[in-house]
Amino acid sequence: MKNQPALWYSQPSLKVVLIFVSIWLIGNGLLIVAITDIFRQPFLVTGHYISVLMIVMSTFQTGKLIRNYFCDRTTRNQLPVTSNL
């Protein structure tokens, strides 16, 4: 059996994108709630630089996943259609 690369990141489907965006929203929301008192303390002033770095990196990776989805979707629509005449 050949080892095939994981296509869920380089050629994601809409289902994969929606799952990862929802995980990203829930995860970052819970992280912000855990490190701050949302109603009394500002987020960036508290000095939680590692947590902010985690949020920025997860946002960057989620953005790349969404970009891969749109790039793959546009190139898939441009493929020539062959007919069997």
C-alpha positions in Angstrom: 0.0 0.0 0.0 1.4 3.4 -1.0 1.7 6.2 1.4 -0.5 9.0 0.2 -0.1 12.6 1.5 -2.8 14.1 3.6 -4.9 16.2 1.3 -7.1 17.6 4.1 -4.7 20.6 4.4 -3.5 21.1 0.8 -6.8 20.4 -0.9 -9.5 20.8 1.8 -13.2 20.3 1.3 -15.8 22.7 2.5 -16.6 20.3 5.4 -13.0 20.3 6.6 -12.9 24.1 6.4 -16.1 24.5 8.4 -14.9 22.0 11.0 -11.6 23.8 11.5 -13.1 27.3 11.5 -15.6 26.2 14.2 -12.7 24.6 16.3 -10.7 27.8 15.8 -13.5 30.0 17.0 -14.3 27.8 20.0 -10.7 27.3 21.0 -9.6 30.9 20.7 -12.8 32.0 22.5 -12.2 29.7 25.4 -8.5 30.7 25.5 -9.4 34.4 25.8 -12.0 33.6 28.5 -9.5 31.5 30.4 -6.7 34.1 30.5 -8.7 37.2 31.1 -11.7 38.5 33.0 -13.5 39.6 29.9 -15.6 42.3 31.4 -13.0 43.9 33.7 -9.6 43.4 32.1 -8.3 44.3 28.6 -6.9 41.4 26.6 -3.5 42.7 25.4 -2.4 44.6 28.5 -2.3 41.5 30.8 1.0 40.2 29.6 -0.1 36.8 28.3 2.3 36.9 25.4 2.4 33.1 24.9 -1.4 32.9 24.7 -1.5 35.8 22.2 1.2 34.0 20.1 -1.0 30.8 20.2 -4.0 32.8 19.0 -2.0 34.5 16.2 -0.5 31.3 15.0 -3.8 29.4 15.0 -5.3 32.3 13.1 -2.5 32.2 10.5 -2.9 28.5 10.0 -6.7 28.7 9.7 -6.3 31.5 7.2 -3.9 29.3 5.1 -6.4 26.5 5.2 -9.2 28.8 3.9 -6.8 30.1 1.3 -6.0 26.6 0.2 -9.7 25.8 -0.1 -10.4 28.8 -2.3 -7.3 28.3 -4.5 -8.1 24.6 -5.0 -11.8 25.5 -5.7 -10.8 28.0 -8.4 -8.2 25.7 -10.1 -10.7 22.8 -10.0 -13.2 24.9 -11.9 -10.6 25.8 -14.6 -9.7 22.2 -15.5 -10.6 21.3 -19.1 -13.5 19.0 -19.6 -12.8 16.0 -21.8 -15.6 14.4 -23.7 -15.7 10.8 -24.9 -17.0 11.2 -28.5 
